[in-house]
Amino acid sequence: MPKRIEKIREAGVNELEAQQKELTEQIFRLKFQLSTGQAEALKRLRESKKDLARVKTLLRAQEIAAEAKSEAAGKA
């Protein structure tokens, strides 16, 4: 699992946004599968939700860092 986290951290903003969209669609499909009674979908759904949360967290952290950088440049 640490390899997955490092891979996500190394991705750029565009890659993270694409991954976010892909994970959102995957979660939708997995929820649909779960409603039809496929048991394997539950484990994959949990993993996908966690990955989506990681991606969103990194995107937000990068957004905050960019705001802080532009704010510091504006004061200087």
Stockholm file with secondary structure:
# STOCKHOLM 1.0

chainA/1-76         MPKRIEKIREAGVNELEAQQKELTEQIFRLKFQLSTGQAEALKRLRESKKDLARVKTLLRAQEIAAEAKSEAAGKA
#=GR chainA/1-76 SS CHHHHHHHHHSCHHHHHHHHHHHHHHHHHHHHHHHTTCTHHHHHHHHHHHHHHHHHHHHHHHHHHHHHHHHHHHHC
#=GC SS_cons        CHHHHHHHHHSCHHHHHHHHHHHHHHHHHHHHHHHTTCTHHHHHHHHHHHHHHHHHHHHHHHHHHHHHHHHHHHHC
//
